[in-house]
Amino acid sequence: MWDVPRKRYVSERVHFETPERPDSVIKLSKNYGLNDAQITLLVKKLPRLLLYNPDTLLPKLAFFGSLGFSGTDLANALFHNPMILTRSLEKCILPCFDMIKSIVVEDKSCYFL
């Protein structure tokens, strides 16, 4: 898992009662190919990510996975726009992606917008 300096950095910015939710978010991120360094960078940009409900993150990560994003590609996309994880999949992410996809030919080029 994470080393002590990483946990200390995050704990100074985010306060949680138990480690269950942060551990679940980290495990879920790893299931989609992110490594410790990538997760650390993402959490530095969006510390409250560790407080998110894994059940609401899962469909978003699954959607990005269905587009072929995993590991480094997924980490880069999320690092450039971590706030996308705060948006509703049905109300925001899917409609925006469909609109962008109608303009852009290659799906993976959409994440830079």
N, C-alpha and C positions, 0 to 999 in steps of 0.2 A: 504494500500500500504506500502511502505517502510518508516521507521522512519528517522529522520533528520541525525543521525550519519551515517547510511548506504548510504544515498544520498550524504552526504559530502565526504565520502570515495571514492565513485565512481566518483564524479564530479572532484576530484583531479587527477584522472587518465584518464578520458575520457571526452572529450568536445563535446557537441552537441548543436545545435542551438535551437531545440525545444524538449520538452519531449515526443513528439508523438511516435517516433520510440522506445526509451527505454521502454515506457509504453506498447507498442504493443508486444515487445519481452517478457516482464515480464508476460503479460496477456497470451501469447501463452505458455510460460513455465508452468504457473499455469494450463492451460487447459490440459496439459499432466501430471499433478499430482505433480509437484514440488511445495514445499512450500517456504515461504519467506527465511527461513534459508538456504535451499538448493540452491536457486537462488543466494543468497548472496555469498555463498562459490564458486559457479561456476563463478560468475562475478569477484570475487577476483582472481581466476586463469586466467580468460580470460576477462579482463575489456571491451575490444572492442566488446564483445558479444552484448552489448546494442546498438551498432551502426549497427548491421547486419540487413539486410532486412528480416522482418518476412515472406515475401513470399518465400524466399529461405530457411528459417529455417523450415517452415511448412512441406515440403515433407520429410526432414530428420527426424524430430520428428515423423511424421506419419509412416515412415518406421520402426523406433525403436518401436513405439507403436504396429505396426502389428506383431512384434516379441514377444510381451508380456511385453515390458518394459514400466513401468510407475512409478510414484512416486519415492520411494527409490531406486529401481533397476535402473531406468533411471538416477537419480541423481548420483548414484555411478559410473555408466558407463561413464557419461559425466565428472564427477570430475576426474576420472582416465585418461581420454583422451579428454579434452575439444577441442583440435584441430580438432577432427573429424567433428565438426560443421563448420570448415572452408573449408572442402573438398567437392568436387562435389559428389552428390549422384550417378549420372550415371557413372561418369568416375573413381571414387575411392571407395566410400563406398560399392556400390553393388558388383562390381567385387571382392573386398577384402573379403567381407562377403561370397560370393559364394565359393571362394577358401577355406576360413577357414571352412565353413560349410561342405565342402566335406571331411575334415579331422576330424573335431570334431563332436561328436554325438549330444550333447545337445546345442541348439542355444544360451541359456543364458550364457554358459561358454565361448563363443567367445569374449565377451566384455572385458575379463581380458587380452587378448593378445595385 
